[in-house]
Amino acid sequence: MMYNALVKGLNPHVEEEITVLIEGVVLVCFVREWLKNVAVDKSYSVTIDSCVLDDIDMAENEDAGIGFK
């Protein structure tokens, strides 16, 4: 699914880390393919995949809201 993401910040110490605002939710993400032309306060069409590291027990939220259980 495609989302409209507003770039809120870029981490100067971790090249792949980006903070975005999507549908009112702030997310800290890591981009797969870094684009040198990405700019703060600009919007981009993006797709989102999740990756859970370690042994965190997670389940999909069954409610209509946004979140993790």
Secondary structure, 3 states (H helix, E strand, C coil): CEEEEEEEEECCCCCCEEEEEECCEEEEEECCCCCCCCCCCCEEEEECCCCCCCCCCCCCCCCCCCCCC
